[in-house]
Amino acid sequence: MKGTLAQFRSYDRGVRLLMVNQFTINLGFYMLMPYLAAHLSGSLGLAGWLVGLVLGVRNFSQQGMFLIGGTLADRLGCKPMIIAGLVLRVAGFAALGLVESVPALLAASAATGLAGALFNPATRAYLAADAGDRRVEAFALFNVFYQAGILLGPLVGMVLTGAGFRVTCLTAAGIFAVLSVVQIRGLPARRAQGAATAPGGARETVPAQWRGILANRPFLLFAAAMTGSYVLTFQVYLALPLEVRRLGGEGPFAGAATAALFAVSGLSTVLFQTRVTAWCKARTTPGGALTGGLLVMGGAFVPLLLAAAVPVPDGGPGRWLLAAGPATLAALLLAVGTMIAYPFEMDTIVRLSGDRLVATHYGLYNTVCGIGITAGNLLTGAALDAAGASGAAALPWLSLAALGALCAAAVRWLHRSGRLPDPVPTGRAEPAAA
């Protein structure tokens, strides 16, 4: 941990502030969102389909607007979009705690999603620019702060929700308000990248920029290949908890075992991310790290695949061990695979962009992955249903393991065919005044 703190202090103020910023964003978000569905269905008495609609609007407004948010960051600057997203989330979170009508809840939910679409691509583009040739290490450290916020947020939210969901919402809004002020005062401005000129000397239009990105075939192929990694890691929220409940039943054990999945994933990242990245950078290429990370993610489902062949005990410790053991090991391996791949993934996006319109590239990448997550979760859900109906318990785990292997093969092909450029030392980037 001392090494992580020393590495954190070695970066410029802007990079350090963005990392603390991301921790606080996730702290505020995850202290509220896990309890929103219970508030909507319980306190407000909304029907299940309305609860799903409110939550779906938030996800759609974020995933669907990432490209817009990235484009605005490249044209107007990263700092304005980061601040705009934070301020919008203040309004959205406060409204979620204060309003009760369905239209107002939908508007508040859309605002919280749009906020993420504004500050997420801008944050990553800013971090990539300021970290210079230390991008890989910076994104590794960024992931530590990211996961720490996810780990701590639900615990704080559980305490606050005991006093009322409105208290949780207003506290989260207050956190984002303070964070907005800190960014306004402390985050150095960076010159926008979207002022590039076309061959004739005129400023390049947004449609022309988008056409250029869509013509970047290696970038699109990489985004498609890496989408599977997000489908795999999302199973910590979908397939793994469902498997724990299928074998362990409802009740305190299932709740504790599910919490352990998140704890193992978050704690392992906080403790080991920077070491894993340093080890990978010293021993392999970015393409090799990405391929290896995807293979580990796919292999995460092998313990569940093997457990599916074991007769399920009628009860007692044996059944609890079968319910929790393979799923917890899968969560750990998914975290390890993400630790291996994520910093190199973020760096590869910058290299594929040619260091131009980086936020727009991040925005489109997030949108592609978001669509992939939705499709992947639908197929995973169908596989889980089919496994339950046919008794073929191994089907979902075999499918997910195969997805990891397929994505690893695709990334390896991209790397070996020269479509993933090798890193070129660029020196330390200096912040540019807006």
C-alpha positions as CSV (number, residue, x, y, z in Angstrom):
1,M,0.0,0.0,0.0
2,K,2.9,2.3,0.7
3,G,4.1,1.8,-2.9
4,T,0.7,2.7,-4.2
5,L,0.6,5.9,-2.2
6,A,4.2,6.8,-3.3
7,Q,3.2,6.3,-6.9
8,F,0.1,8.4,-6.4
9,R,2.2,11.3,-5.1
10,S,4.5,11.1,-8.1
11,Y,1.9,12.4,-10.5
12,D,1.0,16.0,-11.1
13,R,-1.9,17.6,-9.3
14,G,-4.4,17.2,-12.1
15,V,-3.9,13.4,-12.3
16,R,-4.0,13.0,-8.5
17,L,-7.2,15.1,-8.4
18,L,-8.9,13.0,-11.1
19,M,-8.1,9.8,-9.1
20,V,-9.6,11.2,-5.9
21,N,-12.5,12.5,-8.1
22,Q,-13.2,9.0,-9.4
23,F,-13.1,7.5,-5.9
24,T,-15.6,10.1,-4.7
25,I,-17.9,9.7,-7.8
26,N,-18.1,6.0,-7.2
27,L,-18.6,6.5,-3.4
28,G,-21.6,8.8,-4.0
29,F,-23.0,6.7,-6.8
30,Y,-22.8,3.3,-5.1
31,M,-24.1,4.5,-1.8
32,L,-27.3,5.3,-3.5
33,M,-27.9,3.2,-6.6
34,P,-28.0,-0.3,-5.0
35,Y,-30.9,0.9,-2.8
36,L,-32.8,2.8,-5.4
37,A,-34.9,-0.2,-6.6
38,A,-36.0,-1.0,-3.0
39,H,-37.0,2.7,-2.6
40,L,-39.0,2.8,-5.8
41,S,-40.9,-0.4,-5.2
42,G,-41.2,-0.2,-1.4
43,S,-41.4,3.4,-0.2
44,L,-43.1,4.7,-3.4
45,G,-45.0,1.5,-4.2
46,L,-44.2,1.5,-8.0
47,A,-45.0,-1.5,-10.1
48,G,-42.1,-3.7,-11.1
49,W,-42.1,-2.6,-14.7
50,L,-42.0,1.1,-13.7
51,V,-39.0,0.3,-11.4
52,G,-37.3,-1.4,-14.4
53,L,-38.2,1.6,-16.6
54,V,-36.6,4.2,-14.2
55,L,-33.4,2.1,-13.9
56,G,-33.3,1.4,-17.6
57,V,-33.6,5.1,-18.5
58,R,-30.6,5.9,-16.4
59,N,-28.5,3.2,-18.1
60,F,-29.7,4.1,-21.6
61,S,-29.1,7.9,-21.1
62,Q,-25.6,7.1,-20.0
63,Q,-24.6,4.5,-22.6
64,G,-26.4,6.2,-25.4
65,M,-24.8,9.6,-24.8
66,F,-21.2,8.6,-24.2
67,L,-20.3,9.6,-27.8
68,I,-21.9,13.0,-27.4
69,G,-20.1,13.5,-24.0
70,G,-16.8,12.6,-25.6
71,T,-17.3,14.8,-28.6
72,L,-18.2,17.8,-26.3
73,A,-15.1,17.1,-24.2
74,D,-12.9,17.2,-27.3
75,R,-14.5,20.4,-28.6
76,L,-15.1,22.4,-25.4
77,G,-12.4,20.9,-23.1
78,C,-12.4,18.1,-20.6
79,K,-12.7,20.3,-17.5
80,P,-16.0,21.9,-18.5
81,M,-17.5,18.5,-19.2
82,I,-16.3,17.0,-15.9
83,I,-17.8,19.9,-14.0
84,A,-21.0,19.8,-16.0
85,G,-21.5,16.1,-15.3
86,L,-20.9,16.6,-11.6
87,V,-23.3,19.4,-11.3
88,L,-26.0,17.5,-13.3
89,R,-25.5,14.5,-11.0
90,V,-26.1,16.8,-8.0
91,A,-29.5,17.8,-9.4
92,G,-30.3,14.2,-10.4
93,F,-29.5,12.7,-7.1
94,A,-31.3,15.4,-5.1
95,A,-34.4,14.9,-7.2
96,L,-34.4,11.2,-6.8
97,G,-34.7,11.7,-3.0
98,L,-37.3,14.5,-3.2
99,V,-39.7,13.7,-6.0
100,E,-42.4,11.0,-6.2
101,S,-44.1,11.3,-9.5
102,V,-43.1,8.9,-12.3
103,P,-42.3,11.7,-14.9
104,A,-40.0,13.5,-12.4
105,L,-38.3,10.2,-11.4
106,L,-37.7,9.5,-15.0
107,A,-36.2,12.9,-15.6
108,A,-34.0,12.6,-12.5
109,S,-32.8,9.1,-13.6
110,A,-32.0,10.4,-17.1
111,A,-30.0,13.3,-15.6
112,T,-27.9,11.0,-13.5
113,G,-27.1,8.9,-16.5
114,L,-26.4,11.8,-18.8
115,A,-24.0,13.1,-16.1
116,G,-21.9,10.0,-16.4
117,A,-21.8,10.3,-20.1
118,L,-20.4,13.8,-19.7
119,F,-17.7,13.2,-17.2
120,N,-16.5,9.7,-17.9
121,P,-14.9,10.1,-21.4
122,A,-13.6,13.5,-20.3
123,T,-11.9,12.1,-17.2
124,R,-10.2,9.3,-19.1
125,A,-9.0,11.6,-21.9
126,Y,-7.7,14.1,-19.4
127,L,-5.9,11.4,-17.5
128,A,-4.4,9.9,-20.6
129,A,-3.1,13.3,-21.7
130,D,-1.6,14.4,-18.4
131,A,0.0,11.0,-17.6
132,G,2.0,11.1,-20.8
133,D,4.2,8.0,-21.3
134,R,3.1,6.8,-17.8
135,R,-0.5,6.1,-19.0
136,V,-0.5,2.4,-18.3
137,E,0.6,3.0,-14.7
138,A,-1.8,5.9,-14.3
139,F,-4.8,3.8,-15.4
140,A,-3.8,1.0,-13.1
141,L,-3.8,3.5,-10.2
142,F,-7.0,5.0,-11.4
143,N,-8.6,1.5,-11.2
144,V,-7.5,1.2,-7.6
145,F,-9.4,4.4,-6.7
146,Y,-12.3,3.3,-8.9
147,Q,-12.7,0.0,-7.1
148,A,-12.2,1.5,-3.7
149,G,-15.2,3.7,-4.3
150,I,-17.3,0.8,-5.4
151,L,-16.2,-1.1,-2.3
152,L,-17.0,1.6,0.2
153,G,-20.1,3.2,-1.3
154,P,-22.6,0.4,-0.5
155,L,-21.4,0.2,3.1
156,V,-21.9,4.0,3.6
157,G,-25.3,3.8,1.8
158,M,-26.4,1.0,4.0
159,V,-25.8,3.1,7.1
160,L,-27.5,6.2,5.7
161,T,-30.5,4.4,4.2
162,G,-31.3,3.2,7.8
163,A,-32.1,6.9,8.4
164,G,-34.1,7.2,5.2
165,F,-33.5,7.0,1.5
166,R,-33.9,10.8,1.2
167,V,-31.0,11.2,3.6
168,T,-28.9,9.0,1.3
169,C,-29.8,10.9,-1.8
170,L,-29.2,14.3,-0.3
171,T,-25.9,13.2,1.1
172,A,-24.8,11.8,-2.3
173,A,-25.9,15.1,-3.9
174,G,-23.9,17.0,-1.3
175,I,-20.8,14.9,-2.0
176,F,-21.1,15.7,-5.8
177,A,-21.6,19.4,-5.0
178,V,-18.4,19.6,-2.9
179,L,-16.6,17.6,-5.7
180,S,-17.8,20.2,-8.3
181,V,-16.4,23.0,-6.3
182,V,-13.1,21.2,-5.9
183,Q,-12.8,20.6,-9.6
184,I,-13.7,24.2,-10.4
185,R,-11.0,25.5,-8.1
186,G,-8.3,22.8,-8.4
187,L,-8.4,21.0,-11.7
188,P,-6.1,22.7,-14.3
189,A,-7.7,23.4,-17.7
190,R,-6.7,21.6,-20.8
191,R,-6.9,22.8,-24.4
192,A,-9.8,21.1,-26.3
193,Q,-8.7,18.7,-29.0
194,G,-11.7,19.1,-31.2
195,A,-10.5,22.3,-32.8
196,A,-8.7,20.4,-35.5
197,T,-8.9,21.8,-39.0
198,A,-9.9,20.1,-42.2
199,P,-7.5,20.0,-45.2
200,G,-9.1,23.3,-46.5
201,G,-8.2,25.1,-43.3
202,A,-11.8,25.2,-41.9
203,R,-12.6,23.8,-38.5
204,E,-13.5,20.1,-38.9
205,T,-17.2,19.4,-38.3
206,V,-18.5,16.8,-35.8
207,P,-19.9,14.6,-38.6
208,A,-16.6,14.6,-40.3
209,Q,-14.8,13.7,-37.0
210,W,-17.3,10.8,-36.5
211,R,-16.8,9.6,-40.0
212,G,-13.1,9.5,-39.4
213,I,-13.5,7.5,-36.2
214,L,-15.9,5.1,-37.8
215,A,-13.4,4.6,-40.6
216,N,-10.8,3.6,-38.1
217,R,-11.2,-0.1,-38.6
218,P,-8.6,-1.3,-36.1
219,F,-10.2,0.8,-33.3
220,L,-13.7,-0.7,-34.1
221,L,-12.4,-4.2,-34.3
222,F,-10.6,-3.7,-30.9
223,A,-13.8,-2.3,-29.4
224,A,-15.8,-5.3,-30.6
225,A,-13.2,-7.8,-29.4
226,M,-13.0,-6.2,-25.9
227,T,-16.8,-6.0,-25.5
228,G,-16.7,-9.6,-24.3
229,S,-14.6,-8.6,-21.4
230,Y,-17.3,-6.4,-20.1
231,V,-19.9,-9.1,-20.5
232,L,-17.7,-11.4,-18.5
233,T,-17.0,-9.0,-15.6
234,F,-20.7,-8.0,-15.4
235,Q,-21.5,-11.6,-14.3
236,V,-20.4,-10.6,-10.8
237,Y,-23.7,-8.7,-10.7
238,L,-25.8,-11.2,-12.7
239,A,-24.9,-14.9,-13.1
240,L,-22.7,-15.4,-10.0
241,P,-25.3,-14.0,-7.5
242,L,-28.0,-16.1,-9.2
243,E,-25.9,-19.2,-8.9
244,V,-25.2,-18.6,-5.2
245,R,-29.0,-18.3,-4.6
246,R,-29.8,-21.3,-6.8
247,L,-27.5,-23.6,-4.7
248,G,-27.6,-21.8,-1.4
249,G,-31.2,-20.7,-1.3
250,E,-32.5,-17.3,-0.1
251,G,-31.6,-16.0,3.3
252,P,-28.7,-14.7,5.3
253,F,-26.2,-17.1,3.7
254,A,-27.0,-16.0,0.2
255,G,-26.7,-12.4,1.1
256,A,-23.3,-12.9,2.8
257,A,-22.0,-15.0,0.0
258,T,-23.1,-12.4,-2.6
259,A,-21.5,-9.6,-0.6
260,A,-18.3,-11.7,-0.5
261,L,-18.2,-11.7,-4.3
262,F,-18.0,-7.9,-4.4
263,A,-15.6,-7.7,-1.5
264,V,-13.2,-10.2,-3.1
265,S,-13.3,-8.3,-6.4
266,G,-12.8,-4.9,-4.9
267,L,-10.3,-5.7,-2.3
268,S,-8.0,-7.7,-4.6
269,T,-7.9,-4.8,-7.0
270,V,-7.2,-2.2,-4.3
271,L,-4.4,-4.4,-2.9
272,F,-2.8,-5.8,-6.1
273,Q,-3.6,-3.7,-9.2
274,T,-0.4,-1.7,-9.3
275,R,1.8,-4.8,-8.7
276,V,0.0,-6.8,-11.4
277,T,0.5,-4.0,-13.9
278,A,4.2,-3.6,-13.1
279,W,4.7,-7.3,-13.4
280,C,2.9,-7.4,-16.8
281,K,4.7,-4.3,-18.2
282,A,8.1,-5.8,-17.3
283,R,7.3,-9.2,-18.9
284,T,5.0,-8.9,-21.8
285,T,3.7,-6.6,-24.6
286,P,0.4,-4.8,-24.4
287,G,-1.2,-7.3,-26.8
288,G,0.1,-10.1,-24.7
289,A,-1.3,-8.6,-21.5
290,L,-4.7,-8.0,-23.1
291,T,-4.8,-11.6,-24.5
292,G,-3.8,-13.0,-21.1
293,G,-6.3,-10.9,-19.2
294,L,-9.1,-12.1,-21.5
295,L,-8.0,-15.7,-21.1
296,V,-8.0,-15.4,-17.3
297,M,-11.5,-13.8,-17.4
298,G,-12.8,-16.7,-19.5
299,G,-11.0,-19.2,-17.2
300,A,-12.9,-17.6,-14.3
301,F,-15.9,-19.7,-15.2
302,V,-14.0,-23.0,-15.3
303,P,-14.5,-23.6,-11.5
304,L,-18.2,-23.2,-12.0
305,L,-18.1,-25.5,-15.0
306,L,-16.4,-28.2,-12.9
307,A,-18.7,-27.7,-10.0
308,A,-21.7,-28.3,-12.3
309,A,-20.5,-31.9,-12.6
310,V,-20.5,-32.4,-8.8
311,P,-23.7,-33.8,-7.2
312,V,-25.4,-31.1,-5.1
313,P,-25.5,-32.0,-1.4
314,D,-28.9,-31.9,0.3
315,G,-27.8,-29.3,2.7
316,G,-25.3,-28.3,5.4
317,P,-21.7,-27.0,4.9
318,G,-21.2,-29.1,1.8
319,R,-23.9,-27.3,-0.1
320,W,-22.8,-23.9,1.2
321,L,-19.3,-24.6,0.1
322,L,-20.5,-25.6,-3.4
323,A,-22.7,-22.5,-3.6
324,A,-20.1,-20.0,-2.5
325,G,-16.7,-21.5,-3.3
326,P,-16.6,-21.7,-7.1
327,A,-18.5,-18.3,-7.4
328,T,-16.1,-16.5,-5.1
329,L,-13.1,-18.0,-7.0
330,A,-14.7,-16.9,-10.3
331,A,-15.1,-13.3,-8.9
332,L,-11.4,-13.3,-7.9
333,L,-10.2,-14.5,-11.3
334,L,-12.4,-12.0,-13.1
335,A,-10.8,-9.3,-10.9
336,V,-7.3,-10.6,-11.8
337,G,-8.1,-10.7,-15.5
338,T,-9.4,-7.1,-15.3
339,M,-6.3,-6.0,-13.4
340,I,-4.1,-7.5,-16.2
341,A,-6.0,-6.1,-19.1
342,Y,-7.6,-2.8,-18.0
343,P,-4.6,-0.4,-18.0
344,F,-3.3,-1.7,-21.3
345,E,-6.9,-1.5,-22.7
346,M,-7.2,2.2,-21.9
347,D,-3.7,2.9,-23.2
348,T,-4.5,1.0,-26.5
349,I,-7.5,3.2,-27.1
350,V,-5.3,6.3,-27.0
351,R,-2.8,4.7,-29.4
352,L,-5.5,3.6,-31.8
353,S,-6.9,7.2,-31.8
354,G,-3.5,8.5,-32.8
355,D,-3.7,10.8,-29.8
356,R,-6.4,12.7,-31.5
357,L,-10.1,13.1,-30.4
358,V,-9.3,10.8,-27.5
359,A,-12.5,11.6,-25.5
360,T,-14.6,10.9,-28.6
361,H,-12.9,7.6,-29.0
362,Y,-13.5,6.7,-25.4
363,G,-17.1,7.8,-25.8
364,L,-17.8,5.6,-28.8
365,Y,-15.8,2.7,-27.2
366,N,-18.1,2.9,-24.1
367,T,-21.2,3.0,-26.2
368,V,-20.1,-0.1,-28.2
369,C,-19.3,-1.9,-24.9
370,G,-22.6,-0.9,-23.4
371,I,-24.5,-2.3,-26.3
372,G,-22.5,-5.5,-26.0
373,I,-23.2,-5.8,-22.3
374,T,-26.9,-5.5,-22.9
375,A,-26.9,-8.2,-25.6
376,G,-24.5,-10.4,-23.6
377,N,-26.7,-10.2,-20.5
378,L,-29.7,-11.1,-22.5
379,L,-27.9,-14.2,-23.9
380,T,-26.5,-15.1,-20.5
381,G,-30.0,-14.8,-19.0
382,A,-31.3,-17.1,-21.7
383,A,-28.5,-19.6,-21.1
384,L,-29.3,-19.6,-17.4
385,D,-33.0,-20.2,-18.1
386,A,-32.2,-23.0,-20.6
387,A,-29.9,-24.6,-18.0
388,G,-32.6,-24.5,-15.4
389,A,-35.2,-26.0,-17.8
390,S,-33.0,-28.7,-19.2
391,G,-30.9,-29.5,-16.2
392,A,-27.7,-28.7,-18.2
393,A,-26.1,-26.7,-15.4
394,A,-22.8,-26.3,-17.2
395,L,-24.3,-24.5,-20.2
396,P,-23.9,-20.8,-19.1
397,W,-20.4,-21.4,-17.7
398,L,-19.3,-23.2,-20.9
399,S,-20.7,-20.3,-23.0
400,L,-19.0,-17.6,-20.9
401,A,-15.6,-19.5,-20.9
402,A,-15.9,-19.9,-24.6
403,L,-16.6,-16.1,-25.0
404,G,-13.4,-15.3,-23.1
405,A,-11.4,-17.6,-25.3
406,L,-12.9,-16.2,-28.5
407,C,-12.2,-12.6,-27.4
408,A,-8.6,-13.5,-26.5
409,A,-8.1,-15.1,-29.9
410,A,-9.5,-11.9,-31.6
411,V,-7.2,-9.6,-29.7
412,R,-4.2,-11.9,-30.3
413,W,-5.0,-11.8,-34.0
414,L,-5.3,-8.0,-34.0
415,H,-1.9,-7.8,-32.2
416,R,-0.1,-10.3,-34.5
417,S,-1.5,-8.7,-37.6
418,G,-0.1,-5.3,-36.6
419,R,-3.5,-3.6,-36.1
420,L,-2.6,-2.8,-32.5
421,P,0.3,-0.3,-32.6
422,D,3.2,-0.7,-30.3
423,P,3.7,2.0,-27.6
424,V,6.0,4.8,-28.5
425,P,7.5,6.8,-25.6
426,T,6.1,10.4,-25.9
427,G,7.7,12.0,-22.9
428,R,5.8,13.7,-20.1
429,A,2.8,15.7,-21.2
430,E,2.5,19.2,-19.7
431,P,-1.0,20.7,-19.0
432,A,-2.0,23.2,-21.6
433,A,-3.9,26.3,-20.6
434,A,-7.4,26.6,-22.0
